[in-house]
Amino acid sequence: MTPKHRPRRTLGELIASIPFIRVFVNNAFRIEDSIKRFRMRRARERGHLEVVESYTGIGSTTRVRVLGRVQMIPTALRRTGRRRFPSLLRGQKEQLVRGWRSFVRVAVPYSMVKVHLNGHVHEFEADRGGIIDQTIEVSLEPGWRTIKFESADGQFSEASVFIKPAEQKVGIISDVDDTVMVTSLPRPLLAAWNTFVLDEHARAAVPGMNVLYQRLAAKFGQEATPVVYLSTGSWNVAPTLNRFLGRNLYPFGPLLLTDWGPVPQRLFRSGTDHKRANLRRLAEDFPDVKWLLIGDDGQHDEKLYGEFARDYPDSVLAIAIRQLSNTESVLAGGRASTSARWRRHHRNVPWVHGPNGAKLIQELARIGILDPDAAAAELVDLSESLADVRRAVPYPPAEISD
């Protein structure tokens, strides 16, 4: 009897098996906690205060999910209202905004935060990364509402919360990296450059995707459709992503991000586990909603969406996958190429594919989700011509002819 063939271990698994590396990984979170305590102590000595950076929430008429992060902020910046990137307020010319700025803030773990909502005060404890992600049972009218966070130092901040109408039965869940924004995030060095060095205004949008999202929102209900952006990015980049989505005219909606720090037994948190858990939570929080899932074929979106369609078939309207170009797929570490298997086993959930938003508009119209559009073919040609453009720079006013 021949012994069973053992799969060859990857380089990462071989490195992780080294005793010194294993001890380091298992204790990395303790090292991070020590660094956090030191930075918090220094921030306190300089007179910084705890402030909740508030994020957009989402909920129904009976419950709401609130999101925020507790951080240490200099009192002078807080008092003058220049919490984020004060250099932007100097002069009329827009300054460069480097991503590293958002990673030097001091997060406050396990801080107590009060949430003022609908005349009631709810108190929660932040997690180890300073994140507040809690669900509150409440009765609210549909539409956009405002909540207030109060930190342990008595500092207030406000957040918008989208309350889904009871009659709304369709929503949108979208990936961010390589779906609405070209990032090639899985490649470590390029990801570090995009995140810490690159000017945020140089980030490239995927051609036609903002038009697709606008048409979907108009079809399902402009003021009633929940749009959720689910990404493996860090909460540190939430302000940057919000500005990017706003500049490129994407529908406003909550971001569901993660914390990049180490955890016991792992040097980094699992991005797939983060997405899988949030998909499941959205299905349970909104059992009456069918979600249109939008992602790309670069890494794990097809597998995650296929698993979600298998486990929650009544919660999926359709799955739209943006196909990466050859260059993008190389930068992203290759294509997943798993959608055929999921389509074969779950034929009740329609799948569509396209390299850009215009092609996906055509495909969604073909299966009846969007209305047919005679101009879609022209949009496809335009999107393909823009596919290799990394940044659109407008002409100076003096160069524009009358």
Protein Blocks (a to p, Z undefined) as FASTA:
>chain_A
ZZdddddddfklmmmmpmklmmmmmmmmmmmmmmmmmmmmmmmmnopacddddddddddf
kbccdddddddddfklmmnopagopllmgojbdcdddfklmmmpccdehiacdddeehia
cdddddfkopacddddddddedjdddddddfkopacddddddddfklcbdcdddfehplp
cfklmpmklmmmmmmmmcfklpccdehklmmmmmmmmmnopklcccddddfbdfklmmmm
mmmmmmnopacdddddddfbdcehiabdcfklmmmmmmmmmmmmmmmbccdddddfklmm
mmmmmmmmmmmmmlcfbdcdddddfklmmmnopafklmmmmmmmmmmbccdddfbfklmm
mmmmmnomaccdfklmmmmmmmmmmmmpmbdcdddfklpcZZ
